């Protein structure tokens, strides 16, 4: 009889340990999941103070930096369809390129990157420039693109 109680106690102890490990593993697995997306609301500040979330506010292009080769597969990119009203910029340069649509700054394309935006049907004047740390710059355009059926602009050295 004593032996049965010892076996039951041991089995009960093992069951508790197994259940605890399973529960801990489940919690850890749930905590390890990555979010598929997120939604955030803006926070307005008075300004003037440094933002701890920003390390560098502008993307400077060094005048004499070593060239970074074009990434593998870049030459095959850009084949995707551009939607009506959309303008896409395909950067084939190793520079941060500022994009202007109809004279208004709309964003910066990273080196070898792509960017798209919706600007509505019709002709739009496109201009781009890469500003260097010494104040000089390289520019592309102006080019007039008809976004009625979509327009892709490729910038190269």
KAJOHU-V447421 format. One record per residue. N is the residue number from 1. SS is DSSP state (@ for helix, = for strand, . for the rest). Layout:
n: (N N)
ss: (SS SS)
This chain:
n: (1 2 3 4 5 6 7 8 9 10 11 12 13 14 15 16 17 18 19 20 21 22 23 24 25 26 27 28 29 30 31 32 33 34 35 36 37 38 39 40 41 42 43 44 45 46 47 48 49 50 51 52 53 54 55 56 57 58 59 60 61 62 63 64 65 66 67 68 69 70 71 72 73 74 75 76 77 78 79 80 81 82 83 84 85 86 87 88 89 90 91 92 93 94 95 96 97 98 99 100 101 102 103 104 105 106 107 108 109 110 111 112 113 114 115 116 117 118 119 120 121 122 123 124 125 126 127 128 129 130 131 132 133 134 135 136 137 138 139 140 141 142 143 144 145 146 147 148 149 150 151 152 153 154 155 156 157)
ss: (. @ @ @ @ @ @ @ @ @ @ @ @ @ @ @ @ @ @ @ @ @ @ @ @ @ @ @ @ @ @ @ . . . . . . . . . . . . . . . . . . . . . . . . . . . . = . . . . . . . . . . . . @ @ @ . . . . . . . . . = = = = = = = . . . . = = = = = . . = = = = = = . . . . = = = = = . . . . = = = = = = = = = = . . . . = = = = = = = = = = . . . . = = = = = = .)
